[in-house]
Amino acid sequence: MQLTPEHVAIQRMIKRLIDEEINPYVEQWEADEIFPAHTLFRKMGDLGLLGLNKPVEFGGMGLDYSYSAVMAEAMADIHCGGIPMAVGVQTDMATPALAKYGTDDLRHEFLAPSIAGELVACIGISEVGSGSDVASIKTIARKDGDDYVINGGKIWITNGTQADFCVVLANTSDDKAHRNKSLIVVPMKTKGVDVAKKIRKIGMNSSDTAQIFFDDVRVPQRYRIGEEGKGFIHQMEQFQVERIFGALTAGKQIANVIDETIEYTRERKAFGRPILDNQWVQFKFAEYKTEVEALRSLSHRAVEVLVAGDNATELATMAKLKAGRLIREVTDGCLQFWGGMGYTIENKVSRAFRDGRLVSIGGGADEIMMQILSKFMGTYPHEV
């Protein structure tokens, strides 16, 4: 992926934002287990960062996805994983289908203010008992006149305690599991929406995560995104960009962890010499660096395929799988080189170790990635 001066300008803009508006406050936001999404997103919206590849007529910049990829990597310089994830939900998880398949009225009402940073978005897919198995969700949206009446619940909702609306995947018919689902925009202040609790996690602490229940929640059918029954397909398409975004961010986060650990082992002495002077340590860094470059090359190739208008699902799946495995391996290995310091809560490498564990779970577990790849390879049975 070749960077243009325009790509570099966006990188510099994001770096300035991170240095001035994010990193000085990360420690407090991590301790608070929440960051001020409306405040930060409004600043990002003013810079055009929440709509890089979104339609110009709704406030976006109309650029191709390579610019969003640059942003995903640049966001990895934030000193935690929770905020890049929350931004990714706004830009690459809750709004791609809305931008592509929503009616003009729906996009004016929800997409435009999301791009401006005036509204915070979340996406409701997972349920208790239905995580990576998206087809098994139980939430129902039944028709009643011109409305849908929604009943059910969602869990693991990033931005959920602060969001203004949720893009909910619900069953809208009795058809087969892959043809009976629709994506529906649900304003969070609608009667019957209950943010039941904020979920505490072992990592991604600055990002709020909610469990939500829907009790006879009534929204107009015009809030449906795209055709009825196409929600599963639209969500699978959204997963492409979500997984690419995650792999790009993780790749740069891993590279940062390696660089920080090299500097530490250069200064830290044991038995009269720097830890870095041990050949085994040098070789591990060489191995890690090679693996990171392989991941980033794979991720960039997926971006190029997406920009060309082709299906990037296979490459995005490979990148997501590789990112989850690699961030676990490298953060664990680097934490060991920090010794006791690596086991402290304030250490950035230990934070990356905790935050990075989610990469192999969120957006489809490793096992689902391998299942998808098996289907592409023709080795997965038609009936199981």
Order of alpha helices (4+ residues) and beta strands (2+ residues): alpha-alpha-alpha-alpha-alpha-alpha-alpha-beta-beta-beta-beta-beta-beta-beta-beta-alpha-beta-beta-alpha-alpha-alpha-alpha
